Amino acid sequence: MKKTIHDRKIRIGVVGCGRIAKSHFSSIEAHSENIELVALCDSNGVTLKAHQEQYQVPGYRSLEEMLTSEQLDLVSLCTPSGLHPEQAVVAARLGVNVMTEKPMATRWQDGMRMVRACDEAGVHLFVVKQNRRNSTLQLLKRAVEEKRFGKIYMVTINVFWTRPQEYYDSAKWRGTWELDGGAFMNQASHYVDLIDWLIGPVDAVHAMMATLGRDIQVEDSGVINIRWRSGALGSMNVTMLAYPKNLEGSITILGEKGTVRVGGVAVNDIQIWDFAEGRDYDEKVMDANYQTTSVYGLGHPLYYKNVVDVMRGEAEPETDGREGLRSLEVLIAAYLSARDGRTVSLPLEY
């Protein structure tokens, strides 16, 4: 039975003060009645000092030192992806709940290790999937759950973004197998999540990946062919080489009784919503569209709301460690397929 917190604010420490951490700081502020930032951790002394001064809380260069010095309820991992597993295990062993940015790990066994460690310690493992909270995707999820498409025939997911060489050069860990992962693992991982969350369990994948335009270890472009257990077929097409700016983040679903395309730069614009049978909310569909300059979407504060509710004992986790493993499994299957030139069937383990 996991411990709940009722009579005080939830005490959180943020690990890693880089690019994505801004969304966590603003989310903590948005829920300041229920959650408080009490400590920071970053391996870069200059970055750490700047954030200490901004947020007026203690800062640590070592995660373990922060965890043993502070009375934390929750730690948020905003570090390079390859560091998440060991950091999650350390936090779990010290009895601290874990929230990790995507992807939860870059290796399948590491993801499993995180889940086991948190299970054994009796703490929560939250995997941030904030894009699920986007208003456009919430409507699409509702249509799928109501079976408005009938039989789904084909699904196409496109992520046509750009990441210049300077982006990868900005930190040594970027573009590496060990700590980052490539276009699918890092930049497009929220779109990989849509494969299972929206459409259902995957039967098999066949992938081809390449490094076409950037000086990095990992792929900057790739394609995946997908067969779902339902029989539906589809593909995911990803590149970080779109010129001259981020072009499209989209999903198109073609079904027996419906066609939907959600596009825009980050699935923020419902462009086609056509079903054989109408619903009362169809007239309001276009109200779900929103403008965005950020490919992160606007879902972090909504994700934090669920975390707070779970830790108050008032809700179940929307995306826990096991839910996080579902998209990680598809990712790892795709990388194995691209490496070996073969179709990879799921599940990876029996």
N, C-alpha and C positions, 0 to 999 in steps of 0.2 A: 504494500500500500504506500503510494507516494505521498510525501508530506505536503499539506496545503497551508497557505498563508492567508490569514483572515484579518488580523488585528493591526497590521502595519503595512508600509510600502514594501514592495518587492525590491531587493537590493541587487543591482546588476553591475557587472564589470564588463567593459568592452575591450577585446583583445584585437589589436590591429587598427590603426587610425588612418588608414588609406582611403581610397576612393569610395568604397561602398559604405564605410563607417558613417558617412554623413547622413545616410538614410536611417541608420540606427539611432544616432544622436537626436535627429528631429523626431523620430517615433517615440523615443523615451520622453522627450519634452511634451509631445502631444498627449501622453498618458501619465503626466507628472503627478496626478492624484493617486495613482496606483503603483508607480514604479519610479525608482530614483537611481541615478548614476552615482556610484560611490567610488569607482576606481577605473584606471586605464592601464593598458599594457601595450608597449610597442618596443621592438628591438632597436628602432632608430631613435637615438637620444634627442635629436633636434625636433623631430616630429612629436615625440612624447612631450617634450617641454612646452611646445606651442599649444598642444591640446590641454595640458595641465592648466596652463594660464587661462585658456578659454573657458574651461568647465570647472575650474577651482576644485579639483579632486586629486587625491594622491595618484602618482604614476609609477609604474614598475617596468623594468626591462625584462623581468622573468615572470612567466605565467605562474609558476609554482610559488614564487614569493608573494605574488598578489593573492593567490588563493589561500595561502596560509596566514597572511597578515590581515586580510579583510574577512568580515563575516558576510559572504556573498550567498545569495539564493540562486543566482543565475549568471552564467557567463555567455557572452555573445562573441562568436569566433568570426572575425572579419579579416582573417589572415589569408595568405596564399593557400589554395585548396589542398595541396599536398601536406600541409601542416595540420589540417583539421583532425585527422584520426588520433595522433598522439596527444594533441591538446585536449580532445574530448575525453580520452581515456584518463588523463591526469586529473581533469576536473571531476569526472565521475568518481574516481577513487577517493577524492576528498569530499564527496557528498554534495557536489554543486551541480545543479541542473544545467544543461547545455543547449544553446541555440547556435546553429552553424549556418553560415552562408552556403550557397550552392557553389560547385557540387559538394556534397558532404565528404567525398573522398575521390581520389583519382584511380584507386584500385578497388576491385570487388571485395577482396578479402579485408581490406582496411575498413570498408563500409560495414561489413559484418562484424568486425572487431568493435567498432563504435557502438553498435546496437547491443552487443553482448555485454560490454563494459557498463553501459547505462542500465541495462536490465539487472545485472548483478548488484549494482550499487543502489538500485531502487530510485533512480533519478530520471527525469524526463530528458529525451533527446528530441529537440525541435529542429526540423530542416526547413529553412526559409524558402518558400515557394510563393512569393508575394504576387506574382502575375496571375495566379488563380483568383485573386480577389478583384482583378480588373472588372469593371462593370460589363464590358463587352463579352468577356469570357464567362462571366457568371450567367449571362443570358444564354450563351451557346451551350453551356453545361446543362442548363435547365431544359433546353430543347432536346438534347441527347437523352437525358434521363426520362423525359416524357415520351420518348420514342417517336418523335415527330418526323424523323427522317425515314421511318420504316427501316428497311434493310440498308445499311450504309455500304456503298459500293467502292468509293474511292476517296482518298484523303491526300491532300498535298500541303506540305508546310514549307514555306520559303523564309529564309533569313539572309537577306542581301544587305549587309552592313559593311562599314569600312573601319579598319584599324590600321593607321599608318605605322611605318617602321618606328617612328618616335615613340609610339605607345608601347611597343615591345621593349624598346631600349630604355624606357623610363625606370625599369627595375629589373635586376638580374634574374628574378624568378619567372618573369613573364615569358611565355612562349617555350617553356621547358616541360618535358614529360613529367619530371619528378614533382614539380610544385604547382603547375598551372593546367596542363592539358591544352588542347587546341580549340579550334572554332566550335566544335560540337560540345566538348567537355566544359568549356568556360563560357564563351559569349552566348551560345545558343542553347545552353542546358535547360532554360525555362521552356523552350519550345520542344525539346525532347520530352519534357514532362507532359506536354499535351498529348503525346502519342498514346500513353497508357491512361492518363487521367480522363481524357475526353472520349477516346475511342474504345479502350479496353485492352485486355491482355494481348501481348504480341506473341505470335507463333514463331516467326523467323525474320531475320534481316540479312541483307546483302549490301555491303558498303564499298565505296571507292573513295579514297581521300588523297589529297596532294598538297604540297607546299609550293605554290605557284609564283607568289610575288613578294614574300617576306623572308628575311633572313632569320628563321626561327627553327627550333627542333621539330615542332608539331605542325599539324595541318592548318592551312589558312582557308581551305575550301574542301568540299566533299559532297557526296550524294549517298543517300541510303534508300534502298528499296525495302518495303515493309509488307509483311502479310500478317494480319491479325487472326486470332483464333476464330473470330466471327466469320472469316472468309474475306473480309474487306482487304483491298490492296491500296498501297499508297507509296509516297516518297517524301523525303525531306532533303531539301537542297540548301546548302549553307556556303556562304563565302564572306570573308572579311576584306574583300578586294573591290567592293562596289565603288565606282567613281562618279562624282567626287565626294559623296557623303552617304550616310545611311539612307538606303532606298526603301526597304520593305521588310516588315516582319508580319507574315500572314499565315492563315490557315483556311483552306477551302475543303468543304465536305459535300460530297455528291451522294445523295441517297435516293431510295425508291420513291419517296414522297416529299423530298425537300432538298434545296441547295442553299448553302450559306458560304459566304466569303467574308472573313474578318481580316482587314488589311491595315493600311497605314504603316508608319515606321515601326510600330511595336504593338500589333494587334489592337489598335485603339479606334478603328474605324470600321463599323459594320457596313459593308458595301453591297452585299446581296443577302436578302433574307426572304426566301421564297418557299412556302410550304403549301401542300395540297389542302390542309385543314388549318384554319386560322385559330388564333387564341386571343384572349382579351388584351394581352400585353404587347401584341405585335405592333400596334400603333405607336407604342412608346419606345420601340427598339432604337430608333435614331437618337433618342435622348441619352442613350448609354455611350454614344461616341464622345470622345474628348480629344483635345489637342495635347500633344506632348512633344517636348524636345529631348526627353530622356528615355532611353531604351529600357530603363529599370522599371518603368511603370509607376503607379501611385499606390501600390498595395502594401508597403511596409507598415504604415500605421495600423492598417486593418489586420495585418498578420500579428502585430504586437498585441492587438486587442484579444485575439484568441489565446495567445500565450498567457496574458494576464488572467483571463477567465479560467484557463486550465489550472494555473497555479493557485487560484482562489477556490478551486474545486467545483467550478460552475459550468465546465464544458469539457469536451474531449478534444485532443489535439487534432487540428486539421491536417497537418503533415508532420508525423513523427518519424523516427528513424526508419521504421519498416516501410512507410510510404516513400521516404527518400530513396530507399534501396530499389524501388520499382523503376525509376528513371535511370538510376546508376546502372542497373542490370542491362537496360537497352543500350546505354552508352558503351559499356564494356563489350557487349556483343557486337556492336558496330565496329569498334576498334579491332577486335579479334578478326572480324570478317575482312576488313580492309587490309590487315597485316597478312592474312593467310590466303586471301583470294577465294573465299568459300562462303557459302550460306551458313549462318550460325542460328541454331534453334534455341528457343528459350523453354523452360528455365535453364540457367547456366549450371545449376546444381540440383541434384535429385535427392 
